[in-house]
C-alpha cells in the first residue's frame, strides 16, 4: 500500500520521499523494481524515478523537507487476533521527533488500518509527546483509509469507489482532498473514528458476503443444486450485486482475516459479543477442511499419497500468501503424511519461505499435475482454466476454475461446495 500510494502520488507530479527500513527494498525500489507483484507498478515506478519525483530512503530526516506525511505501515495481528500497533507506534515516535524540528506546519495522514480510537488515543498523543507540540499548534492529523485491491492496486487508486477523509480540523481534510485532485469519486469527509471504522466495516461486510455464499454453497451441494446458479440469481437484486459471491475455499490475504480478527477482539474489549463476525470467521476456518475431507473420502489414508497443488497465493495476480487457504491445506496434507507437489505462477518464493520443507516446487502446472494421485486447485489463476491439464486426473476444484458440467466428461471431478 505504501509503495503504490507513493508511486501514484509521484506520477501526479508530487515530489515523494518513501521512507523504508528494509535496505534491500530501498535498493530495489530505487532501481525501478517493485519488491511486490502489482500490475503496472514497475513501469509506473520506473517512470517516476526517471522524472526524479520519487526516491526511497531509510532516514526519517528526509521528512523535514516535506509538507505531508502519509503513514502506511502494517498493522498485523497479535497471536490472539488483536491488532499489533508496534509498527505504527514506532512510526509515530519517529515522525514526532521530526515534527519537533520543523518550523513549517505539517499534516500527518494515517493510511494504515487501525481500530477506531487509535489515532486519537495512541497516535496523536505519541506525536505530541515526541514533537513537544500540541495538535493544531504545529501539525494536524487526518485519516485516509485505503481500499486498494492487491493485483490491481494502482487501478484502484486512480479509480476509487469513494474517498474517505477523517478530520478533526478542516485544514487537514482540505490537504488530503487536494492530493486526490483529478480523481473522480465521491468524497466523504467525516470525523476520525468514523473514518477508521469505515475501513473495518467495509472489510467485515466483504468477508461476511464470502462466508455467506460458502454457507449457501455447502447446503446447495447436499441438495444437488449449483450454488453458482443461485449466486447468479440473487446477484440481479441491486441490493446484493454480484461481487464476492464466488463460493469456494474462503477468503485469505493480508486484510480480511486480519481486520475481522482485530474487530472481534476490539468488540470483546468493549464487552460486546460480535456473534455475526465470529461466525463469519468460523465458517471461513472450516471451509478449507472440506477439501481435505473430500480427498480423504476419495483416496483413503493420505500417508505417502502424492498430492498436486495448483495455486499458492490467496488470489490470482499477486504473490501474496498471507493467510492463503492453500497454505493451510498444504500444512494439513503434510501432517497427514502426504507428499506435496506445488506450482504457482508468482507466489512460490513467498510460499517457500513459510511452508515446511519437503515440498516439491514445480516449474509449470503440467509438471505439478504429472504423477500425482490427485490435483487440488486452490487459486483461480487464468492458466489453470486449461481443461487439458486435468484429463484423466482426479480433481478437487476449490475455485471453480473449470465448468463442473464439462469437467466430469474428461476427469474425476469434485467441487468444494457445488
C-alpha positions in Angstrom: 0.0 0.0 0.0 2.8 2.4 0.8 4.7 1.9 -2.4 1.5 2.1 -4.5 0.5 5.3 -2.8 3.9 6.8 -3.2 4.1 5.9 -6.9 0.6 7.1 -7.6 1.3 10.5 -5.9 4.6 10.9 -7.7 3.0 10.1 -11.0 0.7 13.0 -10.5 3.6 15.4 -10.1 4.2 15.4 -6.4 7.8 15.1 -5.1 7.6 12.0 -2.9 10.1 10.6 -0.4 9.4 7.0 0.5 10.8 6.1 4.0 11.5 2.4 4.3 13.6 0.4 6.9 14.4 -2.6 4.7 17.6 -1.7 2.8 17.0 -4.4 0.2 13.6 -2.9 -0.6 15.1 0.6 -0.8 17.7 -0.6 -3.3 15.1 -2.5 -5.4 12.7 0.5 -5.4 15.4 3.0 -6.4 16.3 0.7 -9.3 12.7 0.7 -10.5 11.9 -2.8 -9.4 9.0 -3.1 -7.1 9.5 -5.7 -4.3 5.9 -6.8 -4.7 3.9 -8.2 -7.6 1.4 -5.5 -8.8 0.1 -5.0 -12.3 1.8 -2.0 -13.9 3.7 -0.9 -10.9 7.2 -1.5 -12.2 6.6 0.7 -15.3 5.0 3.5 -13.3 7.7 3.3 -10.7 10.5 3.5 -13.4 8.8 6.5 -15.0 8.7 8.3 -11.6 12.3 7.6 -11.0 13.2 8.8 -14.5 11.5 12.1 -13.7 13.2 12.4 -10.3 9.9 12.7 -8.4 10.3 9.6 -6.2 13.1 8.2 -4.1 13.3 5.6 -1.3 15.4 6.4 1.8 15.9 5.0 5.2 16.3 8.2 7.3 13.3 10.0 8.8 15.4 13.2 8.5 14.1 13.4 4.9 10.7 14.2 6.3 11.9 17.7 7.2 11.7 18.9 3.6 8.1 17.7 3.1 4.6 19.1 3.8 2.6 15.9 4.3 3.5 12.5 5.8 1.3 9.5 4.9 1.6 6.7 7.4 1.3 3.4 5.5 3.0 0.9 7.9 1.5 -2.5 8.6 -0.9 -3.3 11.5 -0.6 -7.1 11.7 -2.3 -9.4 14.1 -1.1 -10.5 17.6 -1.4 -14.2 18.4 -4.9 -13.6 19.9 -6.1 -11.8 16.7 -6.0 -8.3 18.2 -4.2 -5.5 16.3 -0.5 -5.2 16.7 0.3 -1.4 16.9 4.0 -1.7 17.4 4.9 -0.5 13.9 2.6 2.4 13.9 3.7 3.4 17.4 7.3 3.4 16.3 6.4 5.5 13.2 4.5 8.0 15.4 7.6 8.4 17.7 9.9 8.9 14.7 7.6 11.3 13.0 7.1 13.2 16.3 10.8 13.7 16.6 10.9 15.2 13.1 7.9 17.4 13.8 9.8 18.9 16.7 12.5 20.1 14.3 10.2 21.6 11.7 9.3 25.2 11.5 6.5 24.9 8.9 3.1 23.4 9.7 2.8 19.7 8.7 0.0 17.3 8.1 0.2 13.7 9.1 -2.2 11.4 7.3 -2.9 7.9 8.7 -3.4 5.4 5.8 -2.8 2.3 7.9 -5.8 0.3 9.1 -6.3 1.0 12.8 -9.1 0.2 15.2 -11.4 3.2 15.9 -9.9 5.3 18.6 -6.3 4.5 17.8 -5.5 7.8 16.0 -6.8 10.0 18.8 -5.8 7.6 21.7 -2.4 6.4 20.5 -1.0 8.2 17.5 -1.8 11.8 18.3 -0.5 11.5 21.9 2.8 10.0 20.6 3.2 12.7 18.1 2.6 15.4 20.8 5.0 13.7 23.2 7.9 13.3 20.8 7.4 16.6 19.0 6.9 18.8 22.0 3.9 20.4 20.2 0.2 20.1 20.7 -2.1 19.0 17.9 -3.1 22.0 15.7 -0.2 24.1 17.0 2.5 22.9 14.6 0.8 19.9 13.0 -2.6 18.4 12.0 -3.7 14.8 11.6 -6.2 13.2 9.3 -7.2 9.7 8.5 -7.5 8.5 4.9 -8.1 4.7 4.8 -7.1 2.8 1.7 -9.3 0.4 -0.3 -6.7 -0.9 -2.7 -7.1 -4.4 -4.1 -4.0 -6.5 -4.4 -3.1 -7.2 -8.0 -4.9 -4.1 -9.3 -3.9 -1.6 -6.6 -2.8 1.2 -9.0 -6.0 0.9 -10.9 -8.0 1.1 -7.7 -6.0 4.2 -6.5 -6.9 6.1 -9.7 -10.5 4.8 -9.9 -11.7 4.5 -6.3 -15.3 3.8 -5.4 -15.1 6.5 -2.8 -12.5 8.6 -0.9 -12.9 8.7 2.9 -11.3 11.5 4.9 -11.4 11.7 8.7 -10.6 15.0 10.2 -10.7 17.0 13.4 -9.5 20.1 11.5 -10.9 21.3 8.2 -7.4 22.3 7.0 -6.1 18.8 7.4 -9.1 17.5 5.4 -8.5 20.1 2.7 -4.9 19.0 2.4 -5.9 15.3 1.9 -8.6 16.2 -0.6 -6.1 18.2 -2.7 -4.0 15.0 -3.0 -6.9 13.5 -5.0 -7.3 16.4 -7.4 -8.1 15.0 -10.9 -9.6 11.7 -9.5 -13.3 11.4 -9.9 -15.0 9.7 -6.9 -17.4 10.6 -4.1 -15.6 12.3 -1.2 -16.9 11.6 2.3 -15.4 13.9 5.0 -16.2 12.8 8.5 -14.6 12.6 11.9 -11.5 10.5 12.6 -13.1 7.5 14.5 -15.8 7.2 11.8 -13.2 7.1 9.0 -11.3 4.4 10.9 -14.5 2.3 11.3 -15.5 2.7 7.7 -12.4 0.6 6.7 -13.2 -2.2 9.2 -16.9 -2.2 8.4 -16.1 -2.5 4.6 -13.8 -5.5 5.1 -16.1 -7.1 7.6 -19.0 -6.9 5.1 -17.0 -8.4 2.3 -15.8 -11.2 4.5 -19.4 -11.8 5.6 -20.6 -11.9 1.9 -18.0 -14.6 1.2 -18.8 -16.8 4.2 -22.5 -16.3 3.4 -22.2 -17.7 -0.1 -20.0 -20.5 1.1 -22.6 -21.5 3.7 -25.2 -21.5 1.0 -22.9 -23.5 -1.2 -22.4 -26.1 1.4 -26.1 -26.5 1.7 -26.6 -26.5 -2.1 -24.1 -29.3 -2.5 -26.1 -31.5 -0.2 -29.2 -30.7 -2.2 -27.7 -31.2 -5.6 -28.0 -27.5 -6.5 -25.4 -25.5 -8.3 -24.6 -22.6 -5.9 -23.1 -20.5 -8.8 -26.6 -20.5 -10.5 -28.1 -19.5 -7.1 -25.5 -16.7 -6.8 -26.3 -15.5 -10.3 -30.0 -15.5 -9.5 -29.6 -13.3 -6.4 -27.0 -11.0 -7.9 -29.5 -9.2 -10.0 -31.0 -7.8 -6.9 -29.3 -4.4 -6.8 -29.1 -4.6 -3.0 -26.9 -7.7 -3.3 -24.9 -7.4 -6.5 -22.5 -10.0 -8.0 -19.2 -9.2 -6.3 -17.7 -11.6 -3.7 -20.3 -14.3 -4.4 -17.8 -16.9 -5.7 -18.2 -19.9 -3.4 -15.1 -21.9 -2.7 -12.3 -22.3 -0.2 -13.0 -19.0 1.6 -11.0 -15.8 2.0 -7.4 -15.1 2.8 -4.9 -12.4 2.3 -3.5 -9.6 4.4 -6.7 -7.7 5.1 -9.9 -9.6 5.6 -8.7 -12.2 8.1 -6.6 -9.7 10.0 -9.1 -6.9 10.1 -12.0 -9.2 11.0 -10.0 -10.7 13.9 -9.0 -7.3 15.2 -12.6 -6.1 15.1 -13.8 -9.1 17.0 -11.1 -8.7 19.6 -11.8 -5.0 20.0 -15.5 -5.8 20.4 -14.7 -8.2 23.2 -12.6 -5.5 24.9 -15.7 -3.3 24.8 -17.8 -6.0 26.4 -19.7 -6.8 23.2 -20.1 -10.2 21.7 -19.9 -9.8 17.9 -21.7 -13.0 17.1 -22.1 -12.5 13.4 -18.4 -11.6 12.8 -17.3 -14.6 14.9 -19.5 -16.8 12.8 -18.0 -15.4 9.6 -14.6 -16.3 10.8 -15.7 -19.8 11.9 -17.3 -20.6 8.5 -14.1 -19.4 6.8 -11.9 -21.5 9.1 -13.9 -24.7 8.5 -14.2 -24.2 4.7 -10.7 -25.4 3.9 -11.4 -28.6 5.9 -13.9 -29.6 3.2 -11.3 -30.2 0.6 -9.2 -32.3 2.9 -12.3 -34.4 3.8 -13.2 -34.8 0.2 -9.6 -36.0 -0.7 -9.7 -38.5 2.2 -13.1 -39.8 1.2 -11.7 -40.5 -2.3 -8.2 -41.7 -1.6 -8.4 -43.0 2.0 -5.3 -42.7 4.2 -3.2 -39.9 2.8 0.1 -41.2 4.0 2.6 -41.3 1.1 0.0 -40.1 -1.3 1.3 -37.6 -3.8 -0.9 -34.5 -4.0 -0.6 -32.0 -6.8 -1.3 -28.4 -5.7 -2.2 -25.7 -8.2 -2.1 -22.2 -6.6 -0.5 -20.9 -3.5 -1.4 -17.1 -3.5 -4.6 -16.2 -1.7 -5.9 -14.9 -5.0 -4.6 -14.6 -8.6 -2.4 -11.8 -9.9 -0.5 -11.4 -6.7 2.4 -13.2 -5.0 0.9 -12.6 -1.5 0.4 -15.8 0.5 -0.6 -14.2 3.8 -3.4 -16.2 5.3 -3.8 -18.0 2.0 -6.2 -21.0 2.2 -3.6 -23.0 0.2 -1.1 -22.8 2.9 -3.5 -24.3 5.5 -4.4 -27.1 3.1 -0.8 -28.0 2.4 0.1 -28.0 6.1 -2.8 -30.3 6.9 -1.8 -32.6 4.0 1.8 -32.8 5.3 0.6 -33.5 8.8 -1.4 -36.5 7.4 1.8 -37.8 5.7 1.1 -36.8 2.2 3.8 -35.7 -0.3 3.1 -32.4 -1.9 4.0 -31.1 -5.4 3.1 -27.4 -5.9 3.0 -24.7 -8.6 2.0 -21.0 -8.6 3.0 -18.5 -11.3 4.1 -15.9 -8.8 3.9 -17.0 -5.2 6.3 -19.9 -4.9 9.2 -17.9 -3.4 7.0 -16.4 -0.7 5.3 -19.8 0.0 8.7 -21.5 0.2 9.7 -19.0 3.0 6.8 -20.0 5.3 5.9 -23.6 4.4 7.6 -26.7 5.8 10.5 -28.3 4.0 9.9 -31.3 1.7 7.5 -29.7 -0.8 8.4 -30.2 -4.4 8.0 -26.9 -6.2 7.4 -27.3 -9.9 8.2 -25.2 -12.9 4.8 -25.5 -14.5 1.2 -26.6 -13.9 1.8 -29.5 -16.2 4.8 -30.7 -14.2 2.9 -30.3 -10.9 -0.1 -32.4 -12.1 2.1 -35.1 -13.7 2.4 -38.2 -11.5 0.1 -37.1 -8.7 -2.6 -39.1 -7.1 -5.0 -36.2 -7.3 -5.0 -32.5 -8.2 -6.2 -29.7 -5.8 -6.9 -26.3 -7.5 -6.6 -23.7 -4.8 -6.1 -20.4 -6.6 -8.1 -19.3 -9.7 -5.1 -18.3 -12.0 -6.2 -18.0 -15.6 -3.8 -20.7 -16.8 -5.4 -23.2 -14.5 -8.6 -22.9 -16.6 -6.9 -25.0 -19.3 -9.0 -28.2 -19.4 -6.2 -30.3 -20.9 -4.4 -30.1 -17.5 -6.9 -32.3 -15.9 -7.7 -35.0 -18.5 -7.8 -38.4 -16.7 -7.0 -36.9 -13.3 -8.8 -36.9 -10.0 -9.5 -33.2 -9.4 -10.7 -31.3 -6.4 -11.6 -27.8 -7.5 -11.6 -25.2 -4.7 -12.1 -22.2 -7.0 -14.4 -23.2 -9.9 -11.7 -22.9 -12.5 -13.5 -25.2 -14.9 -17.2 -25.7 -15.6 -18.2 -28.7 -13.5 -20.6 -29.9 -16.2 -17.8 -30.2 -18.8 -15.1 -31.3 -16.3 -17.0 -34.5 -15.5 -16.6 -35.6 -19.1 -12.8 -35.7 -19.0 -11.8 -36.1 -15.4 -13.0 -37.4 -12.0 -14.1 -34.0 -10.7 -15.4 -32.7 -7.4 -16.2 -29.1 -6.5 -15.8 -27.9 -2.9 -19.4 -26.6 -2.5 -21.0 -27.2 -5.8 
